[in-house]
Amino acid sequence: MKIRLNKFLSQAGVVSRREADRLIAEGRIQVNNRLALDLGIKIDPERDVVSVDGRKIKESQKLVYVLLNKPTGYLVTLKDPFGRPTVRDLIPASLGRLFPVGRLDYDSEGLLLLTNDGELAFRLSHPRFEVEKAYLVKVKGEPGLDSLRRLEKGVFLDGQKTAPAKVTLLAHNPKSSLLRLEIHEGRKREVRRMCQAVGHEVLELKRIGFAGLSLKNLKRGRWRHLEPSEIRRLKKLVKLA
């Protein structure tokens, strides 16, 4: 059975679907020794030979799922041209090439999922599946009821309204307040920008939940493998057989 080339590359743990499309457009992928330049190209994994930068790609590989408690001061990327610390520095090289699922800012901390299961990563990141993310957010000042309701109903970022959120005020005083914020979108720096839009700068941000996963007793900077039951639950969540 034929599948799209970008899906094959994500299932093989090479790159995400989005990154695969970029590699195709750059002419870095060959199918049966011929350049693949059509983003919609389909291949037969059992018959066709796929190469990326001259390296032959095999379909089957051991899938790895890692949950990391990311500290602040690490980029959520595999390589930084300026030599800054990345989350890859926190994971043993023996686990192979793992890709972060979604975003978490350099100056934010908390739960981050990494995997070489490209199809699962793609679905968990896609807005269509509305995967829930929970954050503890320390903001400057004391949000009033109006500000909290605006966050819940959605605010405009770049001309587009954010999806409804769940907001709980956990602690507050005139100098700073602590919120629990749950969203299911993944726009760049979305939580920080949402709070800024209602007049409250984010001082600290920690992701405490993602797709039903939690940090539990995982210390900052440490990681663990997902349990088989957790992997099954994630796949069920995004309708992946």
N, C-alpha and C positions, 0 to 999 in steps of 0.2 A: 504494500500500500504506500502511495506517495504522500509525503508531507511537505510543508513549506520548509525551505532551507533555514530560515531563521529559527523555526521551531526545533528543527533537528539540532542546530548548534546549541540552543538553550537546554535541550534535553541531555545533550552530551556534556553539559557543564562547561562549555567553552566560554560563552558570553551570554548575556541576556538577549532577549529578542531585539530590543531597541539597539543594543550595541552591535548585534549581528547585522542589522540593516545598514548601520554606518560602515561596517567592514565591507559589505557587499558594494555599497556605493563608492568606496575607495578602491575597489578592484583588488582586494586582498584575499578573495576567496575563489577557489577553483573547484569545478565539478568535472571529474573525468579529464583533468588536465586542461580544461578550458575555463577562461574567466567567466564567473557568474556575476552579471551586472544587473539582472532583473530582480527587483525586490520581491516579486511574487513568485519566483521560481520554486518549483516543487521537485523533490528528489525521492528516489527509492533507497532507503537506508541499507537494504540488503544487497543492492547491485551497484549503486553509484559510489564513487570514491571522492570524498570531500577533503580539501586541504585548505588550511589557513596559514598564509605566509610560508607556504611550502611544507607545512607540517600536516601529515595525514591525521584525520579525526576519526576516532572510533566511537560507535554509538553507545556501547555499554561501558559503564564505569561504576564504581562504588559511590553511592550518593551519601553525602555528609550534611548533617544539619546541626548547627552550633548556635547556642544562645550566649550572647556576650553582655556583660554589664559594662558598657562603655564609659570611661571617665571623660571629663572635659579635656580639651587639648589634643584630641585625636580627630583626624579627618576621616569621614566615611567614604573612603576610596581605597583602591589597591595600590596606587602609586601617586606620589606628589612630585612635580618637577622642581619644587623648591626645597625638597628634602624634609618637609615637616612630618611629624609622627602620623601614622595612619593606623586604622584598626587592624590592618594586616600584621602590624608589629606585635599585636596582642595574642595572635593565634599561631600555634606551631606550624612551621612550614611542612611538616609531615602530613598535615591534613589536606594538602593540595591547594588548588586555586579555588577559593570560596568567594562568593559575591554577596555584598550587603543587600538586604531586602529593604528598600525604601531609604529615607533620609533621616539623619540625626545630626544636627549642627555641630560644628567644631567646639562651640562653647556650651553645648548641652551634653547631658549624660543619660545613662539608663539603658533600657533593653534594646538590643539590636540582634536581629536574626541574620545569620550568614549561611549560605548553602551553595552547592554546585547543581542543585535541582532547578534548572532554569525555568521550567514550566510552572513549578509551584511558586517560585519567586515572582514570575510575571503576573500570575493571578492574584497573589497576595498584595501586589502593588497597584493593580488595576482598579480604578474607581468603581467599575461596575459591580465588584464584589463587596464594596462597602465594609472593608475590614476595619474593625474598631481599634483605636489607639488611645491609651489613657496616659495622662501626664499630671505630675505635680508641678505647679507653676507658682513661683514666688514673684509677686509683682510689687511695683512701687505704689505706695498710697493705699487707699481703702476704697475698693469699688463699691458703688452704690447699687441699689436694686436695678436701676435703669441700665447701668453698664452690664450687669450680669444677664439681664434679659436680652440685651442686644447681642451678646456673645451666643446665647442660646438660639436666638432666631436667625443669626447670620449677619455678618458685616461685609461690606464691599471691599474687595482687594483687587486692584487692577481692573476695575469696572465689572467684576463678577462677584456675586454674593456667595459667601461660604455656606456650606450645608449646615443644617441645625446641629447644635452641639449640646452635650450635657455638662452643666457647670455646677459645682458645689463649692461654696465658700467654707473652708475648713478653719481658718483662723484669720484674724484681722486686727489691725491697729492703724493709727494715722500714718505711720511710716511705711509699713509693708503688710501684705496680705498673702495668704496661701490658698490657692485654688486647686481643685481637681477638675481637669478638663478632658472630656472624651469626644473625639472626632473620628470620622471615617474617610477624610480626604487626606491628600499627601502633597499639598502644594509646598513650594520652597519657603522655609521659615514661617510656615502658616500660623502656628500657635503664637509666636512672638509678634507677628504682624497683626493678628486678631486683637491681642491685648493692647497693642500700641494704638489700634484704631479706636478703642474706647477710652484712650487716655491713660493707660497704665503700662509703663515700661516693664518688661520682664527682667528680673534680677537673676533668677535661677530657674532652670528648666530640667526636669527629669522625666523620661518616659518610664512608666511603671507597668504598662500592659500593652500587649500587641497580639491581636488575633486569639485571645484567650490565654496567652502565655503570660507569666509573671516572673519577676526576679527572685521571689521567695527569699532564700538565704544566700543568694549568690553575691559575693562581695565585689566591690568596685574593681574593675580591671581583670576580673576572672571570667572564665567561660565554662560551659559544659555541653555535652551532647544532648540533643533532645531524646526523650524516651520514645519508644515505638508508638505508644498510645498518643503522645503529643503529635507525632508526625501524621498518624491516621486522622486525628481530629482536624489538623490544618488542611489536609487534603479534602476531607469531607466538607469543611467550611467553604472551600472555593470550587466544590463540585468536580474534583479531580479524582478519577477512578484509581 
